[in-house]
Structures are given as structure tokens and as C-alpha cells.
Amino acid sequence: MKKILSYIAVVIAIAAAAFVAFHFNPDSLLRGKQEEMGMGDIKAGKKVTGHPAGKDIPHISSVKEFDKLYTGTDHVTLQPVSIVPTGVWHLKSWVKPYSQRRYKGRATGAPRKKPEVIVSKLDIHMDYNPYYLLELQDGNYIIAEIPEPDADAVRKGKKVTLPIGEKRTFGMTESLRKICEEYHADTSGVFFAFDEEWYQSIDLFMVLSRIGVGVVVFFGVGVCLLLLIDKVIGRKPMEDGGDRKKID
């Protein structure tokens, strides 16, 4: 009985570690170092996408305004009313599109191209960003790729001014098309609000942080459950023995 319960405890610890690791957003701890940018920076030719928006960055509030944006050149921000996960994920633009198996530190076999888009309801893909539908003030929806801390804040009902974003083209998939039709979402482009260079620089840190948090949770939960099992199972024979002695 104790062995079975121990196996169950390990499984629970693994599940808890995986859940926490893949929902932990270490980028939220570092975003304070990002520089706020405005129209002056845009005119100076600086890359502003993904940076905190200055007061002079245009705010859009309707699909009509979004439709008028020039792809890759206009920079705006917005305050979403609500957010809808699509279950469709896009390969991060700063992640290498090819992967290769390794054996004892050496690459083996031919490189494999990662899928550009995948479908999943689980937040388990460190190489991918989820597509969201953002509701604007006019009640209409647009497709967006935004940082997880911002998405979480909007999901909690907070008023959030998103980082500076730009309109980008994207490849429509059947899964994404269905949810866009369900919400009558605009499909003229995707609102992209990531500072690609910054995220690329912290990508390894984010992976290691998530692994570290997962390990801590695994041992924490696992040890607590095993001690509890040992206490409950170990006490019972002693209690039974004590009762027998009293009867004798």
C-alpha cells in the first residue's frame, strides 16, 4: 500500500512541477528594465516594438483604426477590453526554426524544421507564443501576439496598456479561421507586441528559470507527500500494536 501511495505522490509532484514551470513568467520580473519609448524614438529609427508605450504613442480602440495601419511601419498601443485564447500557437520569431537531435553532445541526423503553427490547449510549448483574440473598445476582436504577463493581466480584468505593437501578416490556419469566424474577428493582420531582441537575450534565462522553479516544486511537493504518507502509514501499525497490548 505504501509503495502505491509513494508512486501516486511522485506523479502528483511531477504534475505540480510541470504546471508551475510552464505557467511561471520570469519575464515579468525583468520588464522593469525595458526603456519606455515614444514618437521621437520612432523618428530616430530606433526599434520600438515591444517597449513600454510613451504618452505620445497613438492608441487605437476600433477595428477600423487597426485596418488603416500600414503593415510593419505604423506603431501603436491599445487597451484590450477582454482576451480570448485561441489554442493556436505561433513559433517565436527569435527561436531557431530548426532543431537537431544530439547524442553525447554531438549533433546527429538531419535538422528538422519546427512547425510554424501548432494547435494545443495546454501551455507547454516554450518555443511558441499563443495567438489571442483581443476585444477592442468598439466590441470587435483582432488577432494578437502579446507577452504572457500582459495577457494574464487582461484575463484578470485589469486595465492594461499594451507594449508598443505593429501590424504584421500571418498565415491563417483552419483552427484559427474557425475561432475568428466565431468571434467575427478581424483577419487583416496580427497585432505583434514583442521586443524580439530583448526576448532573445533572456530566452535561455527564462528556460532555466522555469526548469529551476519546476525542480523546486517537484521536490517540495514530493517530499511533503512522502513524509505525510510515511507518517500516516507508519503510525497505523504502531497504533494497532498498542491496541493489541492493551487487550492482552
N, C-alpha and C positions, 0 to 999 in steps of 0.2 A: 504493500500500500504506500509506504513512504517513498519507494523508488518511483512509482507512478506520479505521485504528487510532486516529486522533485522535477520530473520531466515537464510536467504542466507548468511549474514555476519558471523553468528555463524558457519555455515557449512564450509565456506571458512577458518575461523580461525582454526577449528579443523583439516582440511586437511593440512593447512600450518604447524601446530604444529606437526602433525604426520610425515610429510615429513622431517622436520628438525630434529626431535628427532631420527628417525631411520637412518638418514644419518650422524648424528653427531658422530665423532670418538674421544671420550675422551682419548682413549689410546695413541693417538698421542701426547698429552700434557705431558704424563708421561714417554714416552720411553727413554727420555734422561737419566733417572736414571738406565737404564739397562747397565750391565757391558759387555764390549767387551771381547770376548774370542777367544782363538786360540788353536793350536795343543797341547801346554803344558797343557792346562786345560783338554783336552780330555784324555791325557795320565795320568793325575792325577785323572781321574774317575769322573770329575765334569759333571753335566748336562749342555750341551751347546746348545741344540736345542732351537731356537728362539732368541738367543742372537745375538747382532751385531757381524759380522764376522771379526776376526782379519786378518791381511795381509797374514798369513801363512795357512789359511783355503783354501783347494782346490776349485777352480772354475770349474764348468762343463759348456760346451757350446754345447753339442750334445746329442742326444738320446742314441747313443752308450755308451757314458760315464755314462749316467743315468742307462742304463740297467746293467752295470757292478757293480753298487753299491750293497752292502750287506744290506738287509732289517734290519733296526733298529740299525745298527752298524757303518756304514760309515756316516760321517758328511761333508757336502759340502755347497757351496753357488753358486749363479748364477745371471746373469743379463738378465732378460727377454727382448726380442725384442718387444713383444706385449702381450696382455692379452685378453682372451675371457671368459665372464661369461657363465656358463653352465645352470644356472637356477636350478641346483641341489644343495641341502644343506645337510650338514652332522652334526649330533649332536655333539656339542663341547665336547671334551674328558673330560673336567673339570666340566661339568654340570651334576647334578644328573639325572640319566636316568629315574627316576620315579617321577611322580607328584601326588599330592593328594588334593582333594577339602577341603576347610576349611569353617567352619561356626562359627562365633563369636570367631575366634581364635583357634578353635578346629578342628582337622582332622576328616573328615567324609568319609565313604566309603572305598573301597579297592584302594590301589595305582595303578596308571595307567602308563604303560611303554610308554615313548615317542618314536615316530618313529625314527629309526636310520638315515633314509634318507627321505627327503621330496623334493617336486618339487614346485618351486614358482619363478615367475619373479619379485616379489616385495621384497624389503629389509625390512621385517617386523618381522623377527624371531630372537629374542635376544639369543635364546638358540642354534642357528645353525650357522655354518660357510659355506660360499658358496664354491663349487668346482670351480676352474678356470682351463682353459687351458692356459699354458704359452708357448709362442713361443721361442725356443732357437736360438742360432746363426746359427745353421745348417738348420733353416727353419722348423724344426719339432716341434711338440707340446707334452707336458707332462701334466698330471693332477696335480693340486696343491691345498693345503690349506695354504694360507698365510694371514698375518694381513691386515685389510682393508686399513690402511694408505699406505702400500706398493702397494697394488692393485690399489688404486686411483692414486698414483704417476706414475705407469706404464701406466695406462689408459690415463694419460695426456701427455704421450710421454717422460717422464723423464727417465734418465739413473739411474737405481736403483740396488744396490747390496742388495739382499735379506738377511734377517737374516739367521743364520746357520740352515740348514734343514737336514732331514733324509728321507730315502725312507721307506714308510710304505705300508702295504697291505690294501686293501679296498674292499668293496662289490659293484660289478657292478650292476647297475640298467638299465632298458630298456631306460630310458630317457638319462642317461649318456652314454650308449653304442651308441645311435644314434648320439649324437654330437661328440663323439670320432671318429666314422666312418666318419662323415662329414669332420673333420679336419685331419683324419688319425693320430690321437693322440696315443702315446704310452700308453699301459694299463698294464704295468708290475708292476706298483705301483704308489703311490701318493707322491709328494714332500711335506712334512709336516714341517712348519717353525714357530711353536708357542712355546713360553716358557710357558708350561702348568701351572706350579706353580705360575708364576707371574700373568698370566691372571686370574687364580682362585682367587688370593689375591685381585685383583682390580675389579672383576666381579660385586660386589654389587655397588661399586663406579660408574662404567660405567652405570649401570641401573639407579641409582639415578640421575646421571648427565644428561642422556638423558631425563628422566622424567622432571627434572628441566628446561632444555632448552625448552622442549615442552610446559610446562606451561607458561613460559615467552613469547614465540612466540604466544601462543593462546591468552593471554590477550593483548599483544601488538597489534597484527593484529585485534583482535576483537574490542578493544576499538577504534582504529583508524577508522575502518569501520563504527562503530555505530555513532561516532562523525560526520563523513562525511555525513552519511545518515540523521542524525538529523539536520545538517547544511543545507543540500540541501532541504529536505522535509519541515523543519521548516521555511525556508526563503520564500518558494513559496507562502504560504497563506498570509504572510505579504506583499509581492510584489503585489499580486492580490488585497489585501485590499487597498493598497496605490494607485493603479491604479483606483480603483472604486471611491476613494475620489476625485481624480483629475477630473474624469468625472462628478461627482456630482457638 
